[in-house]
Amino acid sequence: MKKKVIFAAAAVLILMAGGFLCWYLTGGFLRPVTGQIAEEDYRTGTRKFYRREENAGWMRGTLTKLPEPDVNMGFDVRNYDISGFDLTAEDALLSQVTFDSATRWPEALPEGFDPEKIMETGKDPGLGIRALHEKGITGKGVSIAIVDQALNPDHTEYADNLMNYELLHCCDNGAQMHGSAVTSIAAGKNCGVAPDAKVYYIASTFGTYSAGGMKMNLNYMADSIDRILEINTFLPEENKIRVISISRGFSSEKGADAVRAAVERAKQAGVFVITTSTEDNYGFSLMGLGKQEQSADPDDIAACRPGNFWSGYFYSGEMADASHMLLVPMDARTYASWYTTDGYEFASSGGLSWSVPWLAGLYALCLQVDDDLTPEHFIEAAFETGTIRTIEYQGKSYEFGTIINPAALIEELGR
């Protein structure tokens, strides 16, 4: 009997080892998936998704202890019930809050902290964008491509804008937070800079997972750019993609040079590729704006500050010459939820991931005004019409800019 148990245990171990070896040799538990749409569907303007991502919901429950602020998401209470806490003295913690439509709040909150108002204010793209919408400048007739994580295709913010959905080296097995956020910031009906732009989406993972974790491979990012250029050859003239939003940067990682080369090919094809490394191919640095307060008027340029993640470097003087920096909204943003069709998230602190689709949306607005616009002319005009102002911080004065001025930019391009 004892021998049988030993043999059975050994057999299980051998099977487990064999399974692990197979898992490791095949690239880990998340295999990259590539799925493309037929050329004819693009030519005929057929709205088609290679697959619809599974969305099983998200339940986090009731908290018995407040979470510590996270380096990425801050004080993250998304989908939590925190109604049992007294937060009246937690101003500092709430200044870093990330929450969503499902967060259950206590009655005991600091005076002036109104989650509903903060959520609604964060939907406004800011800096006068909604005033441009009222004039009919909405990105209508312009196509944007987005390369990001797997997307929930059914959110009301952008469901009507989404034309096609492909996968290219994608490891995600369901919708992810990041995709819904960037899509709604670029082209959402309530949150978006260009609410009438068409969106062509490629879900991709810029690397592979294995036993040692994720191995970065930016060749996949270059492949995505080239795939979009290929798609453009299928699309009729009026639907051609003019700008690509990729919320990722590159420097010396594997495949970084391939990305630089792909961006140059896109430039030759008249397509603006916006990443977090715009300095490499376009000669300017994209940087994100913060706000004086979470519920400050998004249109008020006087409320603009350096974004949370880089403000310390700015005020300490550690940043190099900022004359090549173009500043667009980033912090205190509301965006579409990834696990519902009508919910939202608000993040007090953003990253350049939010600035990239914002700028892509603005480029779409500018293309509606000037169909012959090139990235080079756009960049030049953005700096010429932008705002440099003086801000005060702890008794010192700082020159701060160039802050994008959408109305002045549109007026200049429309002449």
C-alpha positions as CSV (number, residue, x, y, z in Angstrom):
1,M,0.0,0.0,0.0
2,K,2.8,2.4,0.9
3,K,4.6,1.6,-2.4
4,K,1.4,2.4,-4.3
5,V,1.1,5.8,-2.6
6,I,4.8,6.6,-3.3
7,F,4.4,5.6,-7.0
8,A,1.2,7.7,-7.3
9,A,2.9,10.7,-5.8
10,A,5.9,10.2,-8.1
11,A,3.6,10.0,-11.1
12,V,1.8,13.2,-10.1
13,L,5.2,15.0,-9.7
14,I,6.3,13.7,-13.1
15,L,3.1,15.0,-14.7
16,M,3.5,18.3,-13.0
17,A,7.1,18.6,-14.1
18,G,6.2,17.7,-17.6
19,G,3.4,20.2,-17.6
20,F,5.7,22.9,-16.3
21,L,8.3,22.1,-18.9
22,C,5.7,22.3,-21.7
23,W,4.4,25.6,-20.2
24,Y,7.9,27.1,-20.1
25,L,9.0,26.0,-23.5
26,T,5.8,27.3,-25.1
27,G,6.3,30.8,-23.7
28,G,4.4,30.6,-20.4
29,F,0.8,30.6,-19.5
30,L,-0.1,33.5,-21.8
31,R,0.5,32.7,-25.4
32,P,0.5,35.6,-27.8
33,V,-2.5,35.6,-30.2
34,T,-2.6,37.2,-33.6
35,G,-5.9,37.6,-35.4
36,Q,-6.5,39.8,-38.4
37,I,-9.6,41.0,-40.3
38,A,-9.9,40.3,-44.0
39,E,-8.8,43.0,-46.5
40,E,-12.2,43.0,-48.1
41,D,-13.9,44.0,-44.8
42,Y,-11.6,47.1,-44.6
43,R,-12.3,48.0,-48.2
44,T,-16.0,47.9,-47.8
45,G,-16.1,49.6,-44.4
46,T,-17.5,46.6,-42.7
47,R,-17.5,47.0,-38.9
48,K,-15.9,43.8,-37.6
49,F,-14.1,42.5,-34.5
50,Y,-11.7,39.5,-34.7
51,R,-13.0,38.5,-31.3
52,R,-15.1,40.0,-28.5
53,E,-13.2,40.1,-25.3
54,E,-14.7,38.3,-22.3
55,N,-15.8,40.5,-19.5
56,A,-16.6,38.6,-16.4
57,G,-17.0,41.6,-14.1
58,W,-15.0,42.5,-11.1
59,M,-15.8,42.1,-7.4
60,R,-13.6,43.4,-4.7
61,G,-15.9,43.5,-1.7
62,T,-15.9,45.3,1.6
63,L,-12.6,46.7,3.1
64,T,-11.8,46.3,6.8
65,K,-8.6,48.3,6.4
66,L,-7.8,51.1,4.1
67,P,-5.2,50.3,1.4
68,E,-1.8,51.9,1.3
69,P,-1.3,54.3,-1.7
70,D,0.2,52.4,-4.6
71,V,2.9,53.9,-6.9
72,N,0.7,53.5,-10.0
73,M,-2.9,53.8,-8.8
74,G,-2.5,55.9,-5.7
75,F,-5.1,55.3,-3.0
76,D,-7.0,52.7,-4.9
77,V,-10.6,52.1,-3.8
78,R,-12.1,51.1,-7.1
79,N,-15.1,48.7,-6.6
80,Y,-14.6,48.6,-2.9
81,D,-17.1,49.2,-0.2
82,I,-15.5,51.7,2.2
83,S,-18.7,52.9,3.7
84,G,-17.7,51.9,7.2
85,F,-14.8,54.3,7.5
86,D,-14.6,57.9,8.8
87,L,-12.5,59.8,6.2
88,T,-13.1,63.3,7.4
89,A,-9.4,63.7,8.4
90,E,-8.0,61.9,5.3
91,D,-7.5,64.9,2.9
92,A,-4.0,63.8,2.0
93,L,-5.0,60.3,1.3
94,L,-8.0,61.3,-0.8
95,S,-5.8,63.7,-2.8
96,Q,-4.3,60.5,-4.3
97,V,-7.5,58.6,-4.8
98,T,-8.5,56.4,-7.6
99,F,-12.2,55.3,-7.5
100,D,-14.9,54.2,-9.8
101,S,-18.7,54.2,-10.2
102,A,-18.9,51.1,-8.0
103,T,-17.0,52.6,-5.0
104,R,-19.3,52.8,-2.0
105,W,-18.4,55.9,0.0
106,P,-19.0,56.7,3.7
107,E,-21.0,59.7,4.8
108,A,-18.0,60.9,6.8
109,L,-15.9,62.7,4.1
110,P,-13.8,65.8,4.3
111,E,-15.7,69.1,3.7
112,G,-15.6,69.9,0.0
113,F,-14.7,66.3,-1.1
114,D,-17.6,65.4,-3.4
115,P,-16.9,62.1,-5.4
116,E,-19.8,62.6,-7.8
117,K,-18.7,66.2,-8.7
118,I,-15.1,65.1,-9.0
119,M,-16.1,62.2,-11.3
120,E,-18.2,64.5,-13.5
121,T,-15.5,67.2,-13.7
122,G,-12.9,64.7,-14.7
123,K,-14.9,63.8,-17.8
124,D,-14.2,67.2,-19.3
125,P,-11.1,67.0,-21.6
126,G,-10.2,70.5,-20.5
127,L,-8.5,73.5,-22.0
128,G,-11.5,74.6,-24.0
129,I,-12.0,71.3,-25.9
130,R,-15.8,71.2,-25.2
131,A,-16.2,74.8,-26.6
132,L,-14.6,73.4,-29.9
133,H,-17.1,70.6,-29.8
134,E,-20.0,73.1,-29.6
135,K,-18.6,74.6,-32.8
136,G,-18.8,71.3,-34.6
137,I,-15.1,70.5,-34.3
138,T,-15.4,66.9,-33.0
139,G,-13.0,64.8,-35.1
140,K,-15.8,63.8,-37.5
141,G,-14.5,62.2,-40.7
142,V,-11.1,61.4,-39.1
143,S,-9.7,58.0,-38.3
144,I,-7.5,57.2,-35.3
145,A,-5.7,53.9,-34.6
146,I,-5.0,52.8,-31.1
147,V,-2.5,50.0,-30.1
148,D,-3.0,48.9,-26.5
149,Q,-4.2,46.1,-24.3
150,A,-7.3,44.0,-24.9
151,L,-10.4,46.2,-25.1
152,N,-13.9,46.0,-23.7
153,P,-15.7,46.9,-27.0
154,D,-19.1,47.6,-25.6
155,H,-18.7,50.6,-23.4
156,T,-21.2,53.4,-24.4
157,E,-18.3,55.9,-24.4
158,Y,-16.8,54.6,-27.6
159,A,-18.8,51.6,-28.8
160,D,-20.2,53.5,-31.8
161,N,-16.8,54.8,-32.7
162,L,-15.1,51.4,-32.8
163,M,-14.7,50.3,-36.4
164,N,-12.4,47.2,-36.2
165,Y,-10.6,45.2,-33.6
166,E,-7.6,43.0,-34.3
167,L,-5.0,41.2,-32.2
168,L,-1.3,41.2,-32.8
169,H,1.0,39.3,-30.4
170,C,-1.7,39.8,-27.7
171,C,-1.4,37.8,-24.4
172,D,-4.5,39.2,-22.8
173,N,-7.3,36.7,-22.2
174,G,-9.9,39.3,-21.5
175,A,-10.6,43.1,-21.4
176,Q,-8.0,45.2,-19.5
177,M,-8.3,48.6,-17.8
178,H,-5.8,50.4,-19.9
179,G,-7.5,49.9,-23.3
180,S,-10.9,51.4,-22.2
181,A,-9.1,54.3,-20.6
182,V,-7.1,55.4,-23.6
183,T,-9.9,54.8,-26.1
184,S,-12.3,57.0,-24.1
185,I,-9.8,59.8,-23.6
186,A,-9.1,59.9,-27.3
187,A,-12.7,59.4,-28.7
188,G,-15.2,58.9,-25.9
189,K,-18.6,60.6,-26.2
190,N,-18.3,62.3,-22.8
191,C,-14.6,62.0,-21.9
192,G,-13.0,62.2,-25.3
193,V,-11.2,64.9,-27.1
194,A,-12.5,63.7,-30.5
195,P,-15.9,62.2,-29.8
196,D,-16.8,61.7,-33.5
197,A,-13.5,60.2,-34.7
198,K,-13.5,56.6,-35.9
199,V,-11.3,54.2,-34.0
200,Y,-9.3,51.2,-35.4
201,Y,-7.9,49.1,-32.6
202,I,-5.1,46.6,-32.3
203,A,-4.7,44.7,-29.1
204,S,-1.1,43.9,-28.5
205,T,1.4,42.9,-25.8
206,F,4.9,44.2,-26.3
207,G,6.6,41.1,-25.1
208,T,6.0,37.5,-23.9
209,Y,5.4,35.9,-20.5
210,S,7.4,32.9,-19.3
211,A,8.6,31.4,-16.0
212,G,10.9,34.4,-15.5
213,G,8.2,37.0,-16.0
214,M,7.6,39.2,-19.0
215,K,10.3,39.7,-21.6
216,M,10.0,43.0,-23.4
217,N,10.0,42.8,-27.2
218,L,9.2,46.1,-28.9
219,N,9.5,44.5,-32.3
220,Y,5.8,43.7,-31.6
221,M,5.2,47.5,-31.3
222,A,6.9,48.0,-34.6
223,D,4.8,45.2,-36.1
224,S,1.6,47.0,-34.9
225,I,2.6,50.3,-36.6
226,D,3.4,48.4,-39.9
227,R,0.1,46.5,-39.7
228,I,-1.8,49.8,-39.4
229,L,0.0,51.2,-42.4
230,E,-1.0,48.0,-44.2
231,I,-4.6,48.5,-43.2
232,N,-4.4,52.0,-44.6
233,T,-3.7,50.6,-48.0
234,F,-7.1,48.8,-47.8
235,L,-9.2,51.7,-46.5
236,P,-10.9,54.1,-48.9
237,E,-9.4,57.6,-49.0
238,E,-12.0,59.1,-46.7
239,N,-11.4,56.5,-43.9
240,K,-7.6,56.4,-43.9
241,I,-6.0,56.4,-40.5
242,R,-4.1,59.7,-39.9
243,V,-2.8,59.3,-36.3
244,I,-1.8,56.3,-34.1
245,S,-1.9,56.4,-30.3
246,I,0.5,54.1,-28.5
247,S,0.9,54.8,-24.8
248,R,4.4,53.3,-24.5
249,G,7.9,54.7,-24.8
250,F,11.1,53.2,-26.0
251,S,14.8,53.8,-25.5
252,S,17.2,50.9,-25.6
253,E,14.9,47.9,-25.1
254,K,14.9,45.0,-27.5
255,G,13.2,46.2,-30.7
256,A,13.5,49.9,-29.9
257,D,15.3,50.6,-33.2
258,A,12.7,48.7,-35.1
259,V,10.0,51.1,-33.6
260,R,12.0,54.1,-34.6
261,A,12.2,52.8,-38.1
262,A,8.5,52.0,-38.2
263,V,7.6,55.5,-37.0
264,E,9.7,56.9,-39.9
265,R,7.8,54.7,-42.3
266,A,4.6,56.1,-40.9
267,K,5.9,59.7,-41.3
268,Q,6.6,59.0,-44.9
269,A,3.0,57.7,-45.3
270,G,1.6,60.9,-43.6
271,V,0.6,59.2,-40.3
272,F,1.4,60.8,-37.0
273,V,2.6,58.2,-34.4
274,I,2.2,59.5,-30.9
275,T,4.1,57.6,-28.2
276,T,5.6,58.7,-24.9
277,S,8.9,59.0,-26.8
278,T,8.0,61.7,-29.3
279,E,11.4,63.3,-29.0
280,D,13.0,60.4,-30.9
281,N,11.2,61.0,-34.2
282,Y,9.5,64.4,-33.8
283,G,11.9,66.5,-31.8
284,F,9.6,67.4,-28.9
285,S,8.8,65.9,-25.5
286,L,5.2,65.2,-24.5
287,M,4.5,65.9,-20.9
288,G,1.4,65.8,-18.7
289,L,-0.4,68.5,-16.8
290,G,-1.6,68.3,-13.2
291,K,-4.3,70.3,-11.5
292,Q,-4.3,72.6,-8.5
293,E,-7.3,70.7,-7.1
294,Q,-9.2,67.6,-8.3
295,S,-12.4,69.5,-9.0
296,A,-10.8,72.6,-10.4
297,D,-12.2,73.9,-13.7
298,P,-10.6,71.8,-16.4
299,D,-10.6,74.9,-18.8
300,D,-8.8,77.1,-16.3
301,I,-5.2,77.4,-17.4
302,A,-4.3,79.1,-14.1
303,A,-5.1,75.8,-12.3
304,C,-2.6,73.9,-14.4
305,R,0.5,72.5,-12.6
306,P,3.2,70.0,-13.4
307,G,1.8,66.5,-13.3
308,N,2.1,64.6,-10.0
309,F,4.6,62.0,-11.2
310,W,7.2,64.7,-12.3
311,S,6.4,67.7,-10.2
312,G,9.2,67.0,-7.8
313,Y,11.8,67.0,-10.5
314,F,10.4,70.2,-11.9
315,Y,10.4,72.2,-8.7
316,S,13.8,70.8,-7.6
317,G,15.4,72.1,-10.8
318,E,16.5,68.5,-11.7
319,M,14.8,68.7,-15.1
320,A,16.7,69.7,-18.1
321,D,15.7,72.6,-20.4
322,A,11.9,72.4,-20.8
323,S,11.6,74.5,-23.9
324,H,11.0,71.4,-26.0
325,M,8.2,70.1,-23.8
326,L,4.5,70.3,-24.9
327,L,2.1,70.0,-22.0
328,V,-1.3,68.5,-22.3
329,P,-3.9,67.3,-19.6
330,M,-3.0,64.1,-17.7
331,D,-4.0,64.1,-14.0
332,A,-7.5,64.2,-12.4
333,R,-9.0,62.3,-15.4
334,T,-12.2,60.3,-15.6
335,Y,-12.3,57.5,-18.2
336,A,-14.4,54.5,-19.2
337,S,-14.5,51.5,-17.0
338,W,-13.1,48.3,-18.4
339,Y,-15.5,45.8,-16.7
340,T,-18.9,47.5,-17.3
341,T,-20.6,49.1,-20.3
342,D,-21.5,52.3,-18.6
343,G,-19.3,52.9,-15.6
344,Y,-16.3,55.2,-15.1
345,E,-13.1,55.4,-13.2
346,F,-11.4,58.6,-11.8
347,A,-7.6,58.8,-11.2
348,S,-6.1,61.7,-9.3
349,S,-2.7,61.0,-10.8
350,G,-2.2,60.0,-14.4
351,G,0.8,58.9,-16.4
352,L,1.8,59.8,-20.0
353,S,-0.5,56.9,-21.0
354,W,-3.3,59.4,-20.6
355,S,-1.5,62.3,-22.4
356,V,-0.9,60.3,-25.6
357,P,-4.5,59.6,-26.5
358,W,-5.4,63.2,-25.5
359,L,-2.9,64.6,-28.1
360,A,-4.1,62.0,-30.7
361,G,-7.6,63.3,-30.2
362,L,-6.5,66.9,-30.6
363,Y,-4.7,66.0,-33.8
364,A,-8.0,64.5,-35.1
365,L,-9.7,67.8,-34.3
366,C,-7.0,69.7,-36.2
367,L,-7.3,67.4,-39.2
368,Q,-11.0,68.1,-39.4
369,V,-10.1,71.8,-39.8
370,D,-7.0,71.3,-42.1
371,D,-7.1,68.0,-44.0
372,D,-3.6,68.7,-45.4
373,L,-2.0,69.0,-42.0
374,T,1.3,67.2,-41.3
375,P,2.7,66.3,-37.9
376,E,5.6,68.7,-38.4
377,H,3.2,71.6,-39.1
378,F,1.0,70.6,-36.2
379,I,4.0,70.5,-33.8
380,E,5.3,73.9,-34.9
381,A,1.9,75.5,-34.6
382,A,1.3,73.9,-31.2
383,F,4.4,75.5,-29.8
384,E,3.8,78.9,-31.5
385,T,0.2,79.1,-30.2
386,G,0.8,77.5,-26.8
387,T,1.0,79.3,-23.4
388,I,4.0,79.8,-21.2
389,R,3.1,81.2,-17.8
390,T,4.7,81.8,-14.4
391,I,3.5,79.7,-11.4
392,E,4.3,80.1,-7.7
393,Y,5.3,77.3,-5.5
394,Q,6.6,77.5,-1.9
395,G,7.6,81.1,-2.4
396,K,9.4,80.7,-5.6
397,S,8.4,81.5,-9.2
398,Y,8.8,79.1,-12.1
399,E,8.4,79.5,-15.8
400,F,5.9,76.8,-16.9
401,G,5.0,75.8,-20.4
402,T,4.5,75.3,-23.3
403,I,0.9,74.5,-22.4
404,I,-1.2,73.4,-25.4
405,N,-3.9,76.0,-26.4
406,P,-6.4,74.1,-28.5
407,A,-8.6,77.1,-29.5
408,A,-5.6,79.2,-30.7
409,L,-4.1,76.2,-32.5
410,I,-7.3,75.5,-34.3
411,E,-7.7,79.1,-35.3
412,E,-4.1,79.2,-36.6
413,L,-4.6,76.0,-38.7
414,G,-8.0,77.2,-40.0
415,R,-6.6,80.4,-41.6
